[in-house]
Amino acid sequence: LIRKRVKQEDPDALILGEIWEEPTARISYGRHRDFLFGRTHDAVMGYPFRQDLITFLKDQIEGGTFASALEKMISITPKEALFVQMNLLGSHDTKRIMTELAGASSSGSRREQAGVRMNDDQRRRGGELLVLATLVQLAFPGAMSVYYGDELGMEGYDDPFNRRTFPEEALTGKEPDGLTRLVTGLTRLRQETPVLKTGLFEILHAGRDALVFRRYTRNSRDAFGHPIQGPEEALIAINRGGDRVEFPSSIKIPPLSERGGKVYLDGSEVFAFEPD
């Protein structure tokens, strides 16, 4: 009834569900729950995407396993839902992504959590991994989602420390580590490049630490068969590892530095992240 009423008001209105599990095969109260087949939601929050991405970036699985997880998402998710899925890195119900990626693994009691702050090495490592995570958001079909303050590197464990107020100093424009500029640049690139929004998707390479994603058109049309303007191919490469990586000769991009990431549009480099 809710879906029917919403669509009567606005056929293009998005109904997004807060579903933490894989949304096409959930059993609840002894029955299969339909979340993505046209009777309830249009899309859901991408918590499985977040978890698989974090697991890869924290070196708990290899690139091939992560690639398989992404391909599974594509194979079981209706295309209409996949391309509007909320691909999040954090929310008010999770640890801050900086803390999750590089903070201490044991947060202790709430009293202890209140006083925990990441050291300089942890923040440097967390910032590097956050940029790589944002590059995967850029590459994968769906809607990029940035939880307020993540672009600044806000940190914190569970509620209420993941819900701290926006830091006043951020309003001054001071940005010592350049993280906001990098994240903002990638979100703007996604917004301004149609092939990154609705282009077809494939994984060209999945090594232990490095992956190369491709978004592309077919006969100048996107994944839905609609005409598309601008670049016809985007390559997004990331390397979580501590060593320089080279790619197979079939992939026409240069080697990638340790913990680096790059974006190419029609063969031209448009974004580069190469930590010192």
C-alpha positions as CSV (number, residue, x, y, z in Angstrom):
1,L,0.0,0.0,0.0
2,I,2.8,2.4,0.8
3,R,4.5,1.8,-2.5
4,K,1.3,2.2,-4.4
5,R,0.6,5.5,-2.7
6,V,4.1,6.9,-3.2
7,K,4.2,6.0,-6.9
8,Q,0.8,7.7,-7.4
9,E,2.3,10.9,-6.1
10,D,5.5,10.6,-8.0
11,P,6.4,7.7,-10.2
12,D,10.1,8.6,-9.9
13,A,10.2,8.8,-6.1
14,L,12.7,6.4,-4.6
15,I,11.7,4.0,-1.9
16,L,14.9,3.0,0.0
17,G,14.9,0.2,2.6
18,E,17.2,-0.1,5.6
19,I,18.1,-3.7,5.0
20,W,21.4,-5.0,6.4
21,E,21.5,-8.4,4.8
22,E,21.5,-9.6,1.2
23,P,18.1,-8.3,0.1
24,T,17.0,-10.8,-2.5
25,A,17.2,-13.9,-0.3
26,R,16.1,-12.9,3.2
27,I,13.9,-15.1,5.3
28,S,12.0,-13.4,8.1
29,Y,9.3,-14.8,10.3
30,G,9.5,-18.0,8.3
31,R,8.9,-16.6,4.9
32,H,10.8,-15.1,2.0
33,R,10.8,-11.3,2.1
34,D,10.6,-9.5,-1.2
35,F,12.6,-6.3,-1.1
36,L,13.8,-5.8,-4.7
37,F,11.3,-7.3,-7.1
38,G,8.9,-4.4,-7.6
39,R,6.4,-4.9,-4.8
40,T,8.0,-3.0,-1.9
41,H,11.4,-1.2,-2.3
42,D,13.2,0.3,-5.2
43,A,16.6,-0.2,-3.6
44,V,18.2,-0.8,-0.2
45,M,21.2,0.4,1.9
46,G,24.3,-1.4,0.7
47,Y,25.6,-2.8,4.0
48,P,26.9,-6.0,2.3
49,F,28.9,-3.8,-0.2
50,R,30.4,-1.9,2.8
51,Q,31.3,-5.0,4.7
52,D,33.0,-6.7,1.7
53,L,34.9,-3.5,0.8
54,I,36.2,-3.0,4.4
55,T,37.2,-6.7,4.6
56,F,39.3,-6.3,1.4
57,L,40.9,-3.0,2.4
58,K,41.9,-4.4,5.8
59,D,43.7,-7.2,4.1
60,Q,41.4,-9.9,5.4
61,I,40.6,-11.2,1.9
62,E,42.4,-11.1,-1.4
63,G,41.3,-9.1,-4.4
64,G,39.9,-12.1,-6.2
65,T,37.5,-12.9,-3.3
66,F,36.4,-9.3,-3.2
67,A,35.8,-9.3,-7.0
68,S,33.7,-12.4,-6.6
69,A,31.6,-10.8,-3.9
70,L,30.9,-7.8,-6.2
71,E,30.0,-10.0,-9.1
72,K,27.6,-12.0,-6.9
73,M,25.9,-8.7,-6.0
74,I,25.5,-7.9,-9.6
75,S,24.2,-11.4,-10.5
76,I,21.4,-11.5,-7.8
77,T,20.3,-7.8,-7.9
78,P,17.8,-6.6,-10.5
79,K,19.6,-4.0,-12.6
80,E,17.0,-1.3,-11.8
81,A,17.8,-1.7,-8.1
82,L,21.6,-2.2,-8.5
83,F,22.1,1.2,-10.2
84,V,20.3,3.1,-7.4
85,Q,21.6,1.0,-4.5
86,M,22.9,3.1,-1.6
87,N,26.6,2.2,-1.7
88,L,27.6,3.5,1.7
89,L,30.9,3.5,3.7
90,G,29.3,4.5,7.0
91,S,26.1,5.5,8.7
92,H,24.8,6.6,12.1
93,D,24.6,2.9,13.0
94,T,28.2,1.9,12.2
95,K,31.7,2.9,13.3
96,R,33.1,5.8,11.4
97,I,34.9,4.5,8.3
98,M,38.2,6.0,9.4
99,T,38.0,4.2,12.7
100,E,36.8,1.0,11.1
101,L,39.7,1.0,8.5
102,A,42.6,2.0,10.7
103,G,41.6,2.5,14.4
104,A,42.2,0.2,17.3
105,S,40.3,-3.1,16.8
106,S,39.1,-3.2,20.4
107,S,37.2,-0.1,21.5
108,G,36.4,-1.1,25.1
109,S,33.6,0.4,27.1
110,R,31.7,3.6,26.2
111,R,33.7,5.5,28.8
112,E,36.9,4.3,27.1
113,Q,35.6,5.0,23.6
114,A,34.9,8.6,24.6
115,G,38.5,9.3,25.0
116,V,40.0,7.2,22.2
117,R,41.6,9.2,19.3
118,M,43.6,7.8,16.4
119,N,47.3,8.6,16.3
120,D,49.0,10.2,13.3
121,D,50.0,6.9,11.7
122,Q,46.5,5.5,12.1
123,R,45.0,8.7,10.5
124,R,47.4,8.6,7.6
125,R,46.7,4.9,6.9
126,G,42.9,5.5,7.4
127,G,42.9,8.4,5.0
128,E,44.8,6.4,2.3
129,L,42.3,3.5,2.6
130,L,39.3,5.9,2.6
131,V,40.4,7.4,-0.7
132,L,40.7,3.8,-2.1
133,A,37.2,3.0,-0.7
134,T,35.8,6.1,-2.4
135,L,37.4,5.0,-5.7
136,V,35.5,1.7,-5.4
137,Q,32.3,3.7,-4.7
138,L,33.0,5.7,-7.9
139,A,33.5,2.5,-9.9
140,F,30.7,0.3,-8.8
141,P,27.1,0.7,-10.0
142,G,24.8,2.4,-7.5
143,A,24.6,5.7,-5.7
144,M,27.7,7.0,-3.9
145,S,26.8,7.8,-0.3
146,V,28.9,10.0,2.0
147,Y,28.0,10.1,5.7
148,Y,28.5,13.6,6.9
149,G,32.0,14.2,8.1
150,D,33.6,11.1,6.6
151,E,35.0,13.4,3.9
152,L,36.8,15.2,6.7
153,G,38.1,12.0,8.3
154,M,35.9,12.2,11.4
155,E,36.5,9.3,13.7
156,G,34.4,7.4,16.4
157,Y,33.3,4.1,17.5
158,D,29.6,3.2,18.2
159,D,26.7,5.4,19.0
160,P,27.0,8.2,20.2
161,F,30.6,8.6,19.1
162,N,29.8,8.0,15.4
163,R,27.3,10.8,15.6
164,R,29.5,13.7,16.8
165,T,28.6,17.1,15.6
166,F,30.3,18.5,12.5
167,P,33.6,20.0,13.5
168,E,33.5,23.8,13.7
169,E,37.1,24.0,12.4
170,A,36.1,22.4,9.1
171,L,34.0,25.5,8.3
172,T,37.2,27.6,8.2
173,G,38.4,25.7,5.1
174,K,41.5,24.4,6.8
175,E,42.4,21.0,5.5
176,P,45.9,19.8,6.5
177,D,45.7,16.4,4.9
178,G,43.8,17.1,1.7
179,L,41.3,14.4,2.3
180,T,38.2,16.5,1.7
181,R,39.6,17.7,-1.6
182,L,40.2,14.2,-2.8
183,V,36.8,12.8,-1.7
184,T,35.0,15.9,-3.1
185,G,36.9,15.6,-6.4
186,L,35.8,12.0,-6.8
187,T,32.2,12.7,-6.0
188,R,32.2,15.6,-8.5
189,L,33.8,13.4,-11.1
190,R,31.0,10.8,-10.7
191,Q,28.3,13.5,-10.9
192,E,29.8,15.0,-14.1
193,T,30.6,11.8,-16.0
194,P,27.6,9.9,-17.3
195,V,29.5,6.7,-18.0
196,L,30.4,6.4,-14.3
197,K,26.7,6.6,-13.4
198,T,24.9,4.4,-15.8
199,G,27.7,2.8,-17.9
200,L,28.1,-1.0,-18.1
201,F,30.5,-2.5,-15.5
202,E,33.1,-5.2,-15.5
203,I,36.2,-6.1,-13.5
204,L,39.2,-6.2,-15.8
205,H,41.8,-7.4,-13.2
206,A,41.7,-8.8,-9.7
207,G,45.1,-9.5,-8.1
208,R,45.9,-10.0,-4.5
209,D,46.1,-6.3,-3.7
210,A,45.1,-4.5,-6.9
211,L,41.9,-4.3,-8.9
212,V,40.9,-2.6,-12.2
213,F,37.3,-1.7,-12.8
214,R,35.8,-0.7,-16.1
215,R,32.7,1.4,-16.9
216,Y,31.9,1.6,-20.5
217,T,29.2,2.2,-23.2
218,R,28.2,-0.1,-26.0
219,N,27.5,1.6,-29.3
220,S,27.4,4.9,-27.3
221,R,24.6,3.5,-25.1
222,D,24.6,2.8,-21.4
223,A,23.5,-0.3,-19.4
224,F,19.9,0.6,-20.0
225,G,20.3,1.1,-23.7
226,H,20.0,4.9,-23.5
227,P,22.2,7.2,-25.5
228,I,25.0,8.6,-23.4
229,Q,27.2,11.7,-23.7
230,G,30.8,12.3,-22.9
231,P,33.6,9.7,-22.4
232,E,32.8,6.1,-23.5
233,E,35.1,4.3,-21.1
234,A,36.4,4.8,-17.6
235,L,39.1,2.7,-15.9
236,I,39.5,2.8,-12.1
237,A,42.6,1.2,-10.6
238,I,43.3,0.7,-6.9
239,N,46.2,-0.9,-5.0
240,R,45.8,-1.5,-1.3
241,G,49.3,-3.1,-1.0
242,G,52.7,-1.8,0.0
243,D,54.3,-2.6,-3.3
244,R,54.1,-1.2,-6.8
245,V,52.0,-3.3,-9.1
246,E,52.0,-3.8,-12.9
247,F,49.0,-4.9,-14.9
248,P,48.7,-7.4,-17.8
249,S,49.6,-6.0,-21.2
250,S,46.0,-6.2,-22.2
251,I,45.2,-3.4,-19.7
252,K,46.6,-0.2,-21.2
253,I,47.5,1.7,-18.0
254,P,50.9,2.3,-16.3
255,P,52.0,0.5,-13.1
256,L,50.3,1.7,-9.9
257,S,52.2,2.9,-6.8
258,E,51.7,1.3,-3.4
259,R,48.4,2.3,-1.8
260,G,47.6,4.3,-4.9
261,G,44.6,4.8,-7.1
262,K,43.9,6.3,-10.5
263,V,41.0,7.1,-12.9
264,Y,41.3,7.2,-16.7
265,L,38.6,8.5,-19.1
266,D,39.0,7.3,-22.7
267,G,42.7,6.6,-21.9
268,S,43.5,10.0,-20.3
269,E,44.4,10.1,-16.6
270,V,42.0,12.4,-14.8
271,F,42.6,11.5,-11.1
272,A,45.7,10.2,-9.3
273,F,46.2,9.3,-5.7
274,E,49.8,8.5,-4.8
275,P,50.6,8.7,-1.1
276,D,54.1,9.8,0.0
